Amino acid sequence: MARTRLAYRCDQCGEATPKWQGQCPACGAWNSLGEEGVAVRPAPVPGRATPVRELGAVALDEEPRLTTGLAEFDRVLGGGLVPGSVILIGGEPGIGKSTLALQSAAAMAGQLPVLYATGEESLAQVGLRARRLGLSGAPLALVAETSVEQIVAACLGRGTRVLVVDSIQTMASDQSGSAPGSVSQLREATARLVAFAKQSATAVIVIGHVTREGTIAGPRVLEHLVDTVLYFESDLGSRYRLVRAVKNRFGAANEIGVFAMGEQGLREVRNPSAIFLSRHEEPVPGSVVLVTREGSRPLLVELQALVDESRAQQPRRVAVGFDNNRLALLLAVLHRHAGLALGAHDVFINVVGGVSIAETAADLAVLLAVASSVDGRPLPVDAIAFGELGLGGELRPIPFGEERLREAAKHGFRRAIVPRANVPKKAIPDLAVAGAATIADALALAWPERRG
């Protein structure tokens, strides 16, 4: 029989200590240690050994993925749900986590057994939400339960292929004596669901809340237990939602799916460049279109720059959707290798649409937008730019350059300024591609009057 002892676990990092302290010794958080019961199990008695198999003898018959009924959701997952996988969906309250899970569960219920387990709402509340989304007629099984063991038993009794748990913070396992939502219960309940998924080849979708810092509530151990972690992203007041994969054992990480929230729930956005790209009727100084890449998809976004004389002793460098430290580095290179001094100016950078750009392919577009704002001379409305900038002022090639150029041509752009090594060997129809070796060359290509 297992016996129980008391321990104190940090609700920020999950570290356990035998005595209560005001400050967690691991992460330094104050008043974060909570009491919990820890089961002390006796040492196992040696028994029959687990069978061992050679790698070459393992069966590699790949089961087909389960489509969710939402193409953008399938894209983020890497092509659909893998049987036996566990997917964790996180996001702020009201952003659309439960809506996405209910819509996909209702779509799959017509093809295979699906169980939707809710611990936050009653069955009547889930039914009202389904009616509002137009899903009342879906053959979806519902259960209002907070015990993980009871939910697993219900799945086994119905031969469930897909299980949705809303949410993991309300679930409790009999293996832990802590209250639901505690670090111990989160870890124990998730581990129980993971074990069930692997043993029964059931795909499990788990919804999790996020903290004010934007991470899954509780320690990051939950993200290590599951196979895929998806985060909802959205600007305040925006109707568009981005679902980003930050971890995926069965697909590309950093893949995104784009949805629009409406009265009928989440609607797929098949051409996301249309919402992030606003084509001006007339050329506007400080505006440059960039072809970035999110996961496996090229995406056209507009970069805007505003340069103004500073009235403070320390000029401001503000970037929204772009790294501030990277901006300071680029401005130093612009001064040293292109002769454009901005030490007495405030520089503001904005990525339109709320997209955050982390790749270095945006370097050239940022500096072209800054130079355009300083001189008041716009780039043509049908021009795009991308490229990485080195500290020596050289432009370095970026991956998937030809794919980005073809995406720009598909959206009607006719000119491109890129690193010389990214100029395709075979011309792209209706797109004139100019290659530059340095930032000074790129500025001269954009504004020939600057040459010399």
C-alpha positions, 0 to 999 in steps of 0.5 A: 500500500502507498502511504502519503506524506506532506510536501510543498510545491511551487505553483510557478515552477513545480519544485517540491520542498519538504518544508514551507518557505516564503520564497521558492528556492528554485525560481525565487517566486514569493508565496507560491508554495502550496501544501499537497499530499504526495504518495510514497509508493513502496519499492517494486518487487522484481517480476516478469521482464518487459519484452524487448524488441529490435528497432528493425522489428517494430511495425511501421504501418502508419495509420491515416490521420484523422481530419478535423473538418477545418483545413487550417486546423489540420495544417497546424497539426501537420495534416490532421490528428495522429491516433494516440497523440495528445494536443494541448491548446492554450489561449486567453479566456474567450479567444476561441479555444472551446469554440475550435474544439467543439467545431472540430469535434462536431465535424469528426463525430459524423465519421467516428466516435468522439467524446467531449468532456466538459468540466467547466460547463454543464451539458445544457450550456454546451448544448446552447453554445452548439446551437449558436454555432449551428451544430445541434444536429451533430452526433457528438457524445457529451459528458460533464465530469471532472474525474479523469478515471471516469472520463477514461472509463466512458471512452473505453465503454464507447470505443472513442477515437477522439477525446476532447477535455475542456479544460485540464485545470478542472480535472482531477485524478484519484492518484493525487490528493491535491485540489483540481488546478494545482500543479500536482493535479495538472501533472497527474491528470495530464500524465493519465490522459497521455497514458490512455492515449498511447495505450488505446490509440485515442487522439486527445485534445486538451484545453488549457488556460494561460497565465498573464505572462501568456504561458499555459497555467502551471509549470511548463511540464505539461508542454513536455508531456504532450505531443503538440502544443498550440497557442491562440494569438489575437490583437485586442479587438481583432476578429482574426485568430492565429493558431500557432504550433510551438511544439509538434512531434508530427509536423512543422513547429511554428506553423500557423492557421488563420481564423476569423471569429464570427457569430457562427464560430471560427471561419477559416481564412484561406488567403491570410495575406489578404488580411495582413496586406493593405494595398494603398492606392497611391505610394506611401512613404515608410511602407514596404511589403515583406514576404515572410514565412510562417511555418510552411506558408509564405505570407505577405505583410506590410511593414511601416516605419515612421522617422521623426525628429526627437525632442528628447535627449535619448531618441526612441526606438519602438518596434511592434511585431519586430525585435527592438534590439534587432532594430537598433543593430540595423540602424547602426549598420544603416549609418555605418554602411549607407551614411544615413544617420538617425541619432537625432531621430525617433524611429517607430516600426509597425508590422500591420495586422498584429503579426510578429516577425522573428526571422531575419528576412525582414532586415532589408524591408525594415531599412527600406521603410526607414529610408523611405520615411526619412526622405519622404520618397515611397517605394512603388506600390507593386514592389516587395523586398526581403533579405538578411543584413550582416554587420558589414552591410552585406545582404545575405540570402535567405531560405525559400527565396524563389517560393517567396517571389512566386507568392508575391507574383501571385498577388500582383507584385511586379518588382522585387529587391532581394539579396543577389544570391536569391535572384532565381536562375529562371525568370519568374513571369511578370516579376522583375527581380533586382539583386543587391550585394549591400544595403547601399546597393539596395537603396540605390535600386530603390531610389536610383537618384541616391546612387553615388 
